[in-house]
Amino acid sequence: MGDSSVQPAEVVLVLCHSLFHNAFCVERPVDSTKFKFWLASRWVANLVIEKQAELPEGSWFAVTSKQVFDSFALKFHGQNPSAKQKEIVDILRNSIYVIDAPSIIKLSIDDSVLVICDTLYSRSKYIPVLVSNIPKKREKAEAFYHVKDPKAKIPYQIYNVVEAEPFLHGSFPELATFVDQRMKALFT
């Protein structure tokens, strides 16, 4: 048996701008697919906020790049945010580690989250999970890894929010049930 002092790897969600846009910037007209992604995106956002509230200061459950977060915030509230919009953005910013390192800032929105995932993966104590509602994100990740090695495989999971929900239910069952109850209360 292994050393009991070895800590299991931590799941860290790497959030793409599409999650934020789907959760808080609903495009009209709303059809059943947009509604499903809106609902699942809100669920993931709520789980991130609740999970972060459980963690000690300095620990993070979800990360994204500054350009991803700023892109969302500008689209969400524009140049003249309401007090409620400012509050939502502040809650999210306080619940997500927003990386503003110069090496990340100079990258595109897509590359920034891929580099974050790759960096987390190379540190063996993390299990990065990229959450993106962009169908071509997997292809972009494959291209990212194929630059180094044409046979390379993506070393982490990429889920859209609908796929992420069962993964998160399995990884954090008590917290997921709590978020389910909160979401259900919104609609009853």
C-alpha positions, 0 to 999 in steps of 0.5 A: 500500500502507498504512503498515507501522507500522499494527497490525492490530486485535486480537481480544478475546473478551467473555465472557458468564456462560453460558460460565463456567456451561456450562464449570464448573457442569454442570446435571444431567441431562446430555444431548447438547446440554449435553455439547456446550456443556460441552465447547466451553465448556471448550475456549474457557476453555482457549484463553483461559487459554493465549492469556493466558499468551502475552501480555505483562503488561497485555495482555488477550485476554478481558474480562468485567464484575465482575458476570458473573465474580462471578455465576459464581464464587458459583454455582460455589463457593457460600459455602464453596469448596474449595481446588480451586474457589478455584484454578480461579476464581483461574486464570480471574480472572488470565486474564481482564480483569475490569472493575469500573468504576463505569459498568459495575458499575451495569449488568445482567449483559447490558448490561455485556457489551454496553457492553464490546463497544460500547466496544471496537468504538468503539476501532478497534484492537479486534475484539470477539467476544461469546461467549454461550450464551444464544440471546436474546443477539443479540436483546438486542444488537439492542435495545441498538443500536436504542435509538439507531437503529432501523436499526442493526446489531450491529457485532461478532460474537456466537457461542455456544461451538460457533460460536466454536470454528471462529472461534478455530481460524481466528484462532489455528490453532497455539494451537487445535491445542495446546488440541485436544491438551490436551482430547483428553488429558483423554479418553484 
